[in-house]
Amino acid sequence: MDEREQQEYLDEYKKQKEKGVPFFPDALFKDAIAALFVFLLLAGLAYLLGAPLEAPADPADSTYTPRPEWYFLFLFQLLKYFPGELEVVGVFVIPTLLILLLFGLPFLDRKRERYFTKRPVVVGAAALLSVGVVFLTVQAMVEQPPPAQVAPGDQTAALYTENCAACHGASVVVPAGTNLHEVIAQGSHDGMPAWSGDLTSDEIDALAGFVLSPAGSLLFVQNCGDCHEAPDLVAGDPLELKSALELGLDFTPHEDQAISNWPEILSPESRAALLNFLVAPDGQRLFATNCASCHGRSVAVTGDEAEMRALISQGGLHLEMPPWRERLSDSELDALARYVVDPGSAPEAEDLFAQDCLACHGQQVPASRDVAAAKETIATGGAHETMPVWGEVLTDEQLDALVAYTLQAAGGSPLEVGQQLYAKNCTPCHGDFGEGGQNQARPGDIIAPISSAEYLRTRDDATLRSIIAQGQPNFGMSPFGTTFGGPLDDEDISAIVSFIRSWEADPPVEFPPEIPAQTVSIDGAQIYSDVCAQCHGPVGEGLVGPSLRATDFQSSITNSEMFDSINLGHAVTPMIGWGEILTAGQIQQLVTYIRELAQGEELEMGGAPSFSGDVLPILEAGCAACHGSLGGWDASSYEAVVTTGDHAPVVVPGDAEASLLAQKLLNTQEQGAMMPPAGTLPSAKIQIILDWILAGALDD
C-alpha cells in the first residue's frame, strides 16, 4: 500500500469513526454471534465430556474434605495464608479491594492509548494479578489437604454443642412423656428447625439419648463416648463388645489406652444394660427409642405387614378421640387444656389425664402451644395427630426392621422376653450370644455354637422347642419343659426359640471361642458347685431340686442309694444320670460332700453358729496368717471381717451367695482367686461360715 492509498484508508476510517456504528443491530448482532459460539462450545463439551459429579452428600461421613471448583481454587489456597482471626482478610478484605479497584479503573486510568507497551502500570498490575491467580490455583491442586479427622471425645456431646447448645445451653429439661425424637426431627416450637434435613436418624437417636440419658445410653456416654460413637459399636462384633466389658484392661485393643477397668467399676447389671443397648436388634432398638414411650413393650396389631408399614410410615391421623365435652365439665376441660400446654401449671389435672387419656397417650403428654386450641381439640375429639410421620424420619431399612419387630412383638413372644429367659436359663452353658464354650458337665467337651448360620439353617422351630423341652441328657442338658419336670411352659419356650431365631439374619458367631479343656475336679465341693448347685442350691438348700441338707432327705437314703441316684439319675425329674460323665471316684467324693452338708443343717437346728466360738477360730487358723498382717481384708476380729477389704463389704448378712467371703471359699468369685490359695477348707468348716452368714452374720 502506497502513501496515497494509506491516506485514503485513514480518511475513510476517520469518516466511519465519526459516523459511528449503531449498537442495534450491528454491535448486538456481533455479540449474539459470539455468545452463540460460546454456547455451542459449552454444549458440545458437556455432551462429549460430561459434567463430573461427586458422590451424593453424606453428613455421616466425617472424613470428607469439601473443595471448590477449579476456578475458585486460588481463593481456597489464599485462605491458608490467613489462619485463625486473619481469615477475614483473605475471605473479605482482599477480594473486596480488588472488586472496588475494577469499578474505579475507568476513573483511575484516563490514558487514551490502547497498545499494551504504552500502559505499563495497568498491564503490569493485571499480569501480576493473573500470575498470582495461576500460582495459587496450581498450589491448591498440588497441595492436596488431608481428610478431616474425626475429633476425639464424645461425638454426641459435640453434636449437641454444635446444633443445640446455642439455644438450650448445657442441658435441656424435657417434660415427662415428650417424644424427643419427633421434637428434634420435625421441630415443634418457634425458632427450632426440623433437624431431619441435616442429621441422620442415627444422629437424632444419639442426641435423644444424650438429652434423656437412659440407662444404656448414659453408661455408653460415661464409659465409651470419649473414644467411640454408638453407631460404630452397634455395628460391631457382639463377642468383642462382651469381651471388652468383661476383660477391662486385659482386653488387647485397650492395653495401651487410659481407660477405667470396667469389671471393677461396672456391676454385672450395668454391663448387661450397656451390652444390650449396643447389641439389641435394630428393630428392637428403634421400637424402644421411638415407640415404647406410647405403646410400652408391644402394640396390638390388626392387619398384615403392608398395612403396618403404611401406618408407621404415614403416621399422623390414625386414632379417633371421643368428644370429651360430652363427658367432662368445662372446668375439667380447662384444666386438661392447661395441663397439655404446660403440665407444671395444672398439676391438679394429672389425675384427670391419667384417668381419661393415659390409655391412648401413655406417658406422652400431647404438645400444644395454645390453651384455647388444646381445649377445642379435647372438647371436639375426632382424628388428630398422635404419631410422627416416621416415613420422613427413618430409612427404608429402619422401617423394615421396625415393622418386623412390631409384628413379632405383637405375636405374644416379644424378643426381649425370650432374651430374658435365655439369659436366665441358657447362658451358663451356651453363652450370651449362643457362642458355646466349655461343657461343665463333660470334661474336655466344647459346646458348639447354636447361633451359627449352619446350626440355625438346619434346625426348624419344632426341633429347637423339642431340644429345650426334653433336654439332651447324653450331653449334660437337663429338660426345661414343665411336662418333663423343668421350669418353662410352652409360651416361655416359644419366646426363647423366637430370640434364638432372631440371630439368623445376622449370626453373631460361627465358631466357639478357644477354651482350654478342663477336667472336673476330684474335690467333692468343686464337683458339687459345677454340676449340682444349679438345681440344689449353692449350699444344698434346694432350688429346682430338693434340699440335700434336710434331715428327712439325709435319713431316708443310704450312701449306696445316693451313689446310684447320682449315677443313674431320676427318670421322672430333670436330673440326668451322671455316671457317663463322672467317674466312680468323683461320685463317691460327691456323696461324701453331700453328707457333710447335713452338718450345717444340724447347726441350724441347734442354733446358728457364733462368730467368736465357731467362725473366728476357723478364720484364725486358715486366713489370719495373711489377712491381718499384710493389709487388705482383715480376719482378726468381727468388725474387721465385715468392714475391711478392697471390695468391702465382703459379708452380706443373710445372703451367702452375694458375700465375697463365701464366694472365695466356694471358688465362685468374680474378683481374684479362690481362698485359701493352698486348697479349699474342709466342707464342714465352709458350711459353718455359710450358716453364720445365712443367720445374719451376727456378732456374739
Secondary structure, 3 states (H helix, E strand, C coil): CCHHHHHHHHHHHHHHHHHCCCHHHHHHHHHHHHHHHHHHHHHHHHHHCCCCCCCCCCCCCCCCCCCCCHHHHHHHHHHHHCCHHHHHHHHHHHHHHHHHHHHHHHHHCCCCCCCHHHCHHHHHHHHHHHHHHHHHHHHHHHCCCCCCCCCCCCHHHHHHHHHCHHHHCCCCCCCCCCCHHHHHHHCCCCCCCCHHHCCCHHHHHHHHHHHHCCHHHHHHHHHCCCCCCHHHHHCCCHHHHHHHHHHHHHCHHHCCCCCCCHHHHCCHHHHHHHHHHHHCCHHHHHHHHHCHHHHCCCCCCCCCHHHHHHHHHHCECCEEECCHHHCCCHHHHHHHHHHHHCHHHCHHHHHHHHHHCHHHHCCCCCCCCCHHHHHHHHHHCEEECCECCHHHCCCHHHHHHHHHHHHHHHCCCCHHHHHHHHHHHCHHHHCCCCCCEECCCCCCCEECCCCCHHHHHCCCHHHHHHHHHHCEHHHCECCCEHHHCCCECHHHHHHHHHHHHHHHHCCCCCCCCCCCCCCCCCCHHHHHHHHCHHHHCCCCCCCCCCCCCCHHHHHHCCHHHHHHHHHHCCCCCCCCCHHHCCCHHHHHHHHHHHHHHHHHHHHHHHCCCCHHHHHHHHHHHHCCCCCCCCCCCCCCCHHHHHHCCCCCCCCCCCCCCCCHHHHHHHCCCCCCCCCCCCCCCCHHHHHHHHHHHHCCCCCC
